[in-house]
Amino acid sequence: MKYLVVGAGLFGAAFAREAAEHGHQVKVIDRRNHIAGNIYTEKVDGIDVHKYGAHIFHTSNKKVWNYVNRFAEFNRYTNSPIANYNGELYHLPFNMNTFHELWGIKTPAEAQEIINKQKGEMAGKEPQNLEEQAISLVGRDIYEKLIKGYTEKQWGRKTTELPAFIIKRLPVRFYYDNNYFNDDFQGIPKIGYTQMVANMLDHENISVELEKDYFDNQAQYEADYDKIVYTGMIDKYFNYQLGELEYRSLRFETEELDQEYYQGNSVVNYTDSKTPFTRIIEHKLFNPAATSDKTVITREYPADYHKGMEPYYPVNDAKNNELYAKYQELAAKQDKVIFGGRLGQYKYYNMDQVLAAALEAADKELN
């Protein structure tokens, strides 16, 4: 069979590889001038720069971990971000280091006593919004300094206007541990994500064409191929006939600095409301083996999405999920089209979840 994969990101590359290994002919197209989608990395002075924001691979899914290790060797990077609140520095995730920095306490019992006391203001109340949900989980100090400003910048709305279910739980560790993820496996490809995706697409049955927009030639593509794997915006595919889904966008400000290090940590979140960006990434520190007398940093600014911008993640509130369910019904009637990825399935996927979904879709289609 002949497959057309629209989008050379992680979902598209994994599906293409699986189809190629099953003996099918696959063409992958992407409207950008590079492969790897939003996990694209490019070399600057020997440093792998994450062009579209920090991407740290982490998973407890052994099948997915074994799969990506076919195409790249991963380093031992551990994600341990720091929060900067008006110049005060706090370790993340919320753990005993954080509580010592907040309150000067040393024992789990002291931390539990403070948090339980602060959570008391929500006793007997059902949280009606994100602010109330956060306070009911971790108390007011952590909410005010480490959640409120960052979340409002990320979503472009007041926390009192965001639904409570966005924060189902907040991990709180009553022990000293700055490892952000609890997953069994984590790391970053030593060769960079772009080369990892290139390795996935390196098969005699796969061809790749860049700077090709599916919608410029949609009718011809649908006539020429037996099946289409579409990883773009699902509402755009259906020409917004049921209405527009909401997305969030991002703007990146990257600069190369003539110094060895800038902030001393790969990710520093700015959790106050006055700072316009949410975080600064120092790319060099994602790969401790990188040797350069320079460093590259990126400031990340959340932005409202408008047509023509890059959509980075869906806004999975009740209203949008209800609209997506209607688009899903339309998608189910498309015999030739498989929808995948963050935009095609309208889900806030992590990378391992994207891969798991791609392998599941491929298994269903090819076996």
C-alpha positions as CSV (number, residue, x, y, z in Angstrom):
1,M,0.0,0.0,0.0
2,K,1.0,3.6,-0.4
3,Y,0.8,5.8,2.7
4,L,1.1,9.5,2.9
5,V,2.2,10.8,6.3
6,V,1.4,14.5,6.9
7,G,3.9,15.8,9.4
8,A,7.5,14.6,10.1
9,G,7.3,14.9,13.9
10,L,7.4,12.0,16.3
11,F,4.0,10.5,15.6
12,G,4.5,10.7,11.8
13,A,8.1,9.3,11.9
14,A,7.1,6.3,14.1
15,F,4.1,5.4,12.0
16,A,6.1,5.8,8.8
17,R,8.8,3.5,10.2
18,E,6.4,0.9,11.2
19,A,4.6,1.0,7.8
20,A,7.9,0.8,6.0
21,E,9.0,-2.2,8.0
22,H,5.8,-3.9,7.0
23,G,6.7,-3.5,3.4
24,H,4.6,-0.5,2.5
25,Q,5.7,2.6,0.5
26,V,5.6,5.7,2.6
27,K,5.9,9.4,1.7
28,V,6.3,11.9,4.5
29,I,5.6,15.5,3.9
30,D,6.0,18.5,6.2
31,R,5.3,22.2,5.6
32,R,8.4,23.2,7.6
33,N,11.9,23.1,6.1
34,H,13.0,20.4,8.5
35,I,12.0,17.1,10.0
36,A,11.3,16.3,13.7
37,G,8.5,18.7,14.3
38,N,8.6,20.6,17.6
39,I,11.4,18.4,19.0
40,Y,13.7,19.7,16.3
41,T,17.2,20.4,17.5
42,E,20.0,22.3,15.7
43,K,23.7,22.5,16.4
44,V,25.0,25.9,17.5
45,D,28.7,25.9,18.5
46,G,28.5,22.2,19.3
47,I,25.4,22.7,21.4
48,D,22.1,21.0,20.6
49,V,19.6,23.8,20.7
50,H,15.9,22.8,21.3
51,K,14.4,25.2,18.7
52,Y,10.8,24.9,20.0
53,G,11.4,24.7,23.7
54,A,12.8,22.1,26.1
55,H,12.0,18.5,25.3
56,I,13.0,15.9,27.9
57,F,12.2,12.3,27.2
58,H,10.8,10.4,30.1
59,T,8.6,7.3,30.4
60,S,7.8,4.2,32.4
61,N,6.7,2.4,29.3
62,K,9.4,-0.1,28.6
63,K,8.2,-0.8,25.1
64,V,8.4,2.9,24.2
65,W,11.8,3.2,25.8
66,N,13.2,0.2,24.0
67,Y,11.7,1.6,20.7
68,V,13.4,5.0,20.9
69,N,16.7,3.4,21.9
70,R,16.7,1.7,18.5
71,F,17.4,5.0,17.0
72,A,19.5,6.9,19.5
73,E,21.5,6.4,22.6
74,F,20.3,8.5,25.5
75,N,22.3,10.4,28.1
76,R,21.6,10.3,31.9
77,Y,20.1,13.8,32.1
78,T,17.8,14.3,35.1
79,N,15.3,17.1,35.0
80,S,15.7,19.2,38.1
81,P,14.2,22.7,37.3
82,I,14.5,25.7,39.6
83,A,11.8,28.3,40.2
84,N,12.6,32.0,40.3
85,Y,10.0,34.0,42.2
86,N,11.0,37.7,42.2
87,G,14.6,36.7,42.7
88,E,14.0,34.0,45.3
89,L,15.1,30.6,44.1
90,Y,13.2,27.4,44.9
91,H,13.8,23.8,43.9
92,L,11.1,21.9,42.0
93,P,9.2,19.7,42.2
94,F,7.7,20.5,45.6
95,N,9.9,18.6,48.0
96,M,11.7,19.1,51.3
97,N,14.3,21.3,49.6
98,T,11.5,23.6,48.5
99,F,9.9,23.6,51.9
100,H,13.2,24.4,53.6
101,E,13.7,27.3,51.2
102,L,10.1,28.5,51.8
103,W,9.8,28.2,55.5
104,G,13.3,27.3,56.9
105,I,12.0,24.0,58.2
106,K,14.0,20.7,58.2
107,T,11.6,17.8,58.8
108,P,8.6,16.3,56.9
109,A,6.4,16.7,60.0
110,E,7.0,20.4,60.0
111,A,6.2,20.7,56.3
112,Q,3.1,18.6,56.6
113,E,1.9,20.7,59.5
114,I,2.3,24.0,57.6
115,I,0.7,22.6,54.4
116,N,-2.3,21.0,56.2
117,K,-2.9,24.3,58.1
118,Q,-2.9,26.3,54.9
119,K,-5.1,23.8,53.1
120,G,-7.6,24.3,55.9
121,E,-9.0,27.4,54.3
122,M,-10.7,25.1,51.7
123,A,-12.0,22.7,54.3
124,G,-15.5,21.6,53.4
125,K,-15.6,23.5,50.1
126,E,-15.7,22.0,46.6
127,P,-13.0,23.8,44.5
128,Q,-14.7,25.8,41.8
129,N,-11.6,26.9,39.9
130,L,-7.9,26.2,39.5
131,E,-6.9,28.6,42.3
132,E,-9.2,26.9,44.8
133,Q,-8.1,23.5,43.6
134,A,-4.4,24.3,44.0
135,I,-4.9,25.7,47.5
136,S,-6.8,22.6,48.5
137,L,-3.9,20.5,47.4
138,V,-0.8,22.4,48.6
139,G,-1.9,25.5,50.5
140,R,-1.6,29.2,49.8
141,D,2.2,29.8,50.1
142,I,3.1,27.3,47.4
143,Y,0.2,28.4,45.2
144,E,1.0,32.1,45.4
145,K,4.8,31.8,44.8
146,L,5.1,28.8,42.6
147,I,1.8,28.1,40.7
148,K,-0.3,31.3,40.2
149,G,1.9,33.5,38.1
150,Y,3.4,30.7,36.0
151,T,0.0,29.2,35.3
152,E,-1.7,32.5,34.4
153,K,1.1,33.2,31.9
154,Q,0.9,29.7,30.4
155,W,-2.8,29.7,29.8
156,G,-3.4,33.5,29.3
157,R,-6.2,33.5,31.9
158,K,-6.6,34.2,35.6
159,T,-6.4,31.1,37.7
160,T,-9.9,32.0,39.0
161,E,-11.1,31.7,35.4
162,L,-9.5,28.3,34.8
163,P,-11.4,25.0,35.6
164,A,-10.3,23.1,38.7
165,F,-9.8,19.9,36.7
166,I,-6.7,21.3,34.9
167,I,-4.8,20.4,38.2
168,K,-6.0,17.0,39.2
169,R,-3.1,16.5,41.5
170,L,0.1,18.2,42.5
171,P,3.0,15.9,43.5
172,V,4.3,16.8,46.9
173,R,7.3,14.9,48.3
174,F,8.0,15.0,52.0
175,Y,11.6,14.0,51.3
176,Y,14.6,15.6,49.6
177,D,14.5,14.8,45.9
178,N,14.8,17.3,43.0
179,N,14.2,14.7,40.2
180,Y,11.1,16.2,38.5
181,F,9.9,12.9,37.0
182,N,9.0,9.7,38.7
183,D,9.4,7.7,35.5
184,D,11.7,4.7,35.3
185,F,13.6,6.1,32.3
186,Q,14.6,9.6,31.3
187,G,17.2,11.3,29.2
188,I,18.0,13.2,26.0
189,P,19.4,11.7,22.8
190,K,23.2,12.2,22.7
191,I,22.9,12.8,18.9
192,G,20.0,15.3,19.3
193,Y,16.4,14.7,18.5
194,T,16.7,15.7,14.8
195,Q,19.2,13.0,14.1
196,M,17.1,10.5,16.1
197,V,14.1,11.3,13.9
198,A,16.3,11.1,10.8
199,N,17.3,7.6,11.9
200,M,13.6,6.7,12.2
201,L,13.0,7.9,8.7
202,D,16.1,6.2,7.2
203,H,14.4,3.3,5.4
204,E,14.4,2.3,1.7
205,N,10.5,2.4,1.7
206,I,10.4,6.0,3.1
207,S,10.8,9.2,1.2
208,V,10.6,12.7,2.7
209,E,9.5,16.0,1.1
210,L,9.8,19.3,3.1
211,E,8.1,22.6,2.6
212,K,5.0,20.8,1.3
213,D,1.7,21.9,2.6
214,Y,-0.9,19.2,2.5
215,F,-3.7,21.6,1.9
216,D,-2.1,23.1,-1.2
217,N,-2.6,19.8,-2.9
218,Q,-5.1,17.9,-0.8
219,A,-7.3,16.4,-3.6
220,Q,-4.3,15.1,-5.5
221,Y,-2.8,13.5,-2.4
222,E,-6.1,11.8,-1.5
223,A,-6.3,10.5,-5.1
224,D,-2.7,9.2,-5.1
225,Y,-2.4,7.5,-1.8
226,D,-4.3,4.5,-0.3
227,K,-4.1,5.9,3.3
228,I,-3.2,9.3,4.9
229,V,-1.8,9.7,8.3
230,Y,-2.6,13.3,9.3
231,T,-0.9,14.9,12.3
232,G,-2.1,18.5,11.9
233,M,-4.9,20.4,13.5
234,I,-8.1,18.3,13.3
235,D,-10.4,21.3,13.0
236,K,-8.4,22.7,10.1
237,Y,-8.7,19.3,8.3
238,F,-12.4,19.7,8.4
239,N,-12.2,23.4,7.4
240,Y,-13.4,24.5,10.8
241,Q,-17.0,23.5,9.8
242,L,-18.0,22.8,13.5
243,G,-16.1,25.8,14.9
244,E,-12.5,26.5,15.9
245,L,-10.8,24.6,18.7
246,E,-8.5,26.6,21.0
247,Y,-4.8,26.2,21.1
248,R,-1.9,27.9,22.9
249,S,1.1,29.2,21.0
250,L,4.6,30.1,22.1
251,R,7.2,32.6,21.1
252,F,11.0,31.9,21.6
253,E,13.8,34.4,22.0
254,T,17.1,32.7,21.6
255,E,20.6,34.2,22.0
256,E,24.1,32.9,22.0
257,L,26.3,34.3,24.7
258,D,30.0,34.6,24.8
259,Q,30.4,33.0,28.2
260,E,30.6,29.5,29.5
261,Y,27.4,29.4,31.5
262,Y,24.5,31.8,32.0
263,Q,22.2,30.5,34.8
264,G,23.8,27.2,35.9
265,N,20.7,25.1,35.3
266,S,19.0,23.8,32.2
267,V,15.5,25.1,33.1
268,V,14.6,28.0,35.3
269,N,10.9,28.8,35.6
270,Y,9.8,32.4,36.3
271,T,6.8,32.0,38.5
272,D,6.0,35.7,39.2
273,S,3.4,37.5,37.2
274,K,5.6,40.5,36.2
275,T,8.2,38.6,34.2
276,P,6.6,38.2,30.7
277,F,8.3,34.8,29.9
278,T,7.6,31.5,31.7
279,R,11.1,30.1,31.7
280,I,14.7,30.4,30.5
281,I,16.3,27.3,29.0
282,E,20.1,26.9,28.9
283,H,20.5,24.3,26.2
284,K,24.1,23.3,26.9
285,L,23.1,21.8,30.2
286,F,20.8,19.3,28.6
287,N,23.9,17.4,27.6
288,P,26.6,17.6,30.2
289,A,29.1,16.2,27.7
290,A,28.8,19.4,25.5
291,T,32.1,21.2,25.4
292,S,31.9,24.9,24.3
293,D,33.2,28.1,25.8
294,K,29.9,29.7,24.8
295,T,26.3,29.0,25.8
296,V,22.8,29.4,24.2
297,I,19.7,30.5,26.1
298,T,16.0,30.7,25.1
299,R,13.3,32.7,26.8
300,E,9.9,31.1,26.3
301,Y,6.8,33.4,26.0
302,P,3.3,31.9,26.0
303,A,0.9,33.5,23.5
304,D,-2.7,33.4,22.4
305,Y,-3.1,31.3,19.2
306,H,-4.4,32.9,16.1
307,K,-4.6,31.5,12.6
308,G,-1.2,31.6,10.9
309,M,0.7,31.0,14.1
310,E,2.1,27.7,15.3
311,P,-0.3,25.8,17.6
312,Y,1.7,24.1,20.3
313,Y,-0.8,22.5,22.6
314,P,-4.6,22.2,23.0
315,V,-6.7,23.9,25.6
316,N,-8.4,20.9,27.0
317,D,-11.2,22.5,28.9
318,A,-14.8,21.2,28.9
319,K,-15.9,23.5,26.0
320,N,-13.1,22.5,23.7
321,N,-13.2,18.8,24.6
322,E,-16.9,18.8,23.8
323,L,-16.2,20.4,20.4
324,Y,-13.3,17.9,19.8
325,A,-15.7,15.0,20.4
326,K,-17.8,16.2,17.5
327,Y,-14.8,16.4,15.3
328,Q,-13.9,12.9,16.4
329,E,-17.2,11.7,15.1
330,L,-16.4,13.2,11.7
331,A,-12.9,11.7,11.8
332,A,-14.3,8.2,12.5
333,K,-16.1,8.4,9.2
334,Q,-12.9,9.0,7.2
335,D,-11.9,5.6,5.9
336,K,-8.7,6.8,4.3
337,V,-7.4,9.1,7.1
338,I,-5.8,8.3,10.4
339,F,-5.5,11.3,12.8
340,G,-2.6,11.4,15.2
341,G,-0.4,13.5,17.5
342,R,-1.1,16.4,19.8
343,L,-3.0,18.3,17.1
344,G,-4.7,15.5,15.3
345,Q,-5.9,13.9,18.5
346,Y,-6.3,17.2,20.5
347,K,-4.4,15.9,23.5
348,Y,-1.6,17.4,25.7
349,Y,0.7,14.4,25.0
350,N,4.2,14.0,26.4
351,M,6.7,12.5,23.9
352,D,6.4,9.0,25.2
353,Q,2.6,9.2,24.9
354,V,2.9,10.4,21.3
355,L,5.1,7.4,20.5
356,A,2.8,5.0,22.3
357,A,-0.2,6.4,20.4
358,A,1.7,6.1,17.1
359,L,2.7,2.5,17.8
360,E,-0.8,1.7,18.8
361,A,-2.3,3.3,15.6
362,A,0.3,1.5,13.5
363,D,-0.4,-1.9,15.1
364,K,-4.1,-1.4,14.6
365,E,-3.7,-0.4,11.0
366,L,-0.9,-2.8,9.9
367,N,-1.7,-6.0,11.8
